Amino acid sequence: MNRRRKFLLASVLALQNSSFIYPSCQKCFSRVILVSKRSNCPKCGCTGESGNANYRYKLSLKVAESNKLFVITVFGSCLDTFFGLTATGLHRILKATLDKVQMPVTSYSNALTTKEKPKH
């Protein structure tokens, strides 16, 4: 990985991926696999409780500069100031919001079984 910083003045055309936060390993920052109430890092083998997982930003963008197109990916805490909070903090807010919003789900098959069947 290149450690030099490069600055690019470009226009954002699109988000490449709608998932911009991911659960990460506390040791190597790789994406962890959340299974039931456990987290497991496939890279370094670190395990833990899924409720204690840290989250990191991964923002992939398609950008244009002059007549050139680039796909860039920005990782980690440098995006904290852009979003105004850490990825873990944002995940907690999103999870709490989704837990509060309960949309009634009525499937078509349930609607048919609750209706009185027409008599022929």
Secondary structure, DSSP 8 states (H G I E B T S, - for coil): ---S------EEEEES-S--EEEE-TTT--B-EEETTEEE-TTT--EEEGGG-EEEEEEEEEEEETTEEEEEEEEGGGGHHHHTS-HHHHHHHHHHHHHH-------HHHHHHHS-----
